Amino acid sequence: MTVDQVPSVADRPGSTANPGRTRSAGRTGPSMTARRHRAFYMFASPWIIGFALLTIAPMVYALWLSFTTYDGISPNWHYVGLGNYTELLNDPQTWDSLGRAGLFAVISVPLSIVAGLALAVLINRPVKGRGLFRTLLYLPAVVPPVGAGIAFKNLFDQNSGAANGVLTFFGFDALGWLADPYARYVLIMTVLWAAGNIMIISLAGLQDVPRELHEAARIDGASAWRTFRSITVPLLSPVLLFQTVTGVIASVQTIMPMLLAPLSTTGGLTTIPQSNYTYMIHVFSQYFALGRYGYASALLWVLFVLILIATGLIFKFTSGVVFYNVDPEAKK
């Protein structure tokens, strides 16, 4: 038998040559899609865990509390079913506070959007020191709400506030800014104080508007106002929709009236002017002044449902006026 006729080890009957290689060839590893999914969930797991523990769990707990008479301290609580929801539906103070919150949203949201957009248009122009102006206008928005509330309370204090100091300097009588009927106007001023947030978002939207469209409009003889109304605003409509939805949610949940008015020594909220007694202040009074955790939780869940309904209505009625800069072929 020649060398060419000698059978190889792999050809011999019963041969187990290179067994490790045979087993590895038959084993398939995870696909690229599976590895991407695993990497995604690994990176997203901190947020998912935090959302489950800090959002979902408290909401479920509040939902369970809304069916009880729990006061936060006493172990003697009772299951009342829909009793808290029936009570709030028949409580005129609940509806009055909800109406004030809705009125505040109707006034503050358009006002803040218009103010923020106007500031964004001004600082979008190529002027000297534009970066400094942007910083100064945005700076109040980074002040915490507690600090802003204290600042406004000191500014409009009836005895030592700067606002009354200016009035008395010009011969006018000092006003009780933090009491009815002027307290609501101070509350609206706090909205304009934080218009820098809307200004930054609007500025980003303005810089995304194609310059070619403005140049074409100027060539056609369109005025600056017509260009802004017919080109800029429609292209900014998704940004304006976002600001409207988030503004409504933030305005109905504002606790600024509580920061503007001093609390009583017993923890009550009776010092808040009636015009600023909004829905969230009513919730806080039920939680901390009266210790009615079950009833306050029911109030919060009703507010959650109302916010969902309001958001859905906003999307429904603005679907025909919001224009997205997306290629229709990309949806296929």
PyMOL commands that set and color helices and strands:
alter all, ss='L'
color gray80, all
select helices_A, chain A and resi 9-11+19-26+32-65+83-89+92-123+130-142+145-155+162-169+183-193+196-207+211-219+224-235+237-252+256-260+274-276+279-289+293-317+328-331
alter helices_A, ss='H'
color red, helices_A
deselect
rebuild
show_as cartoon
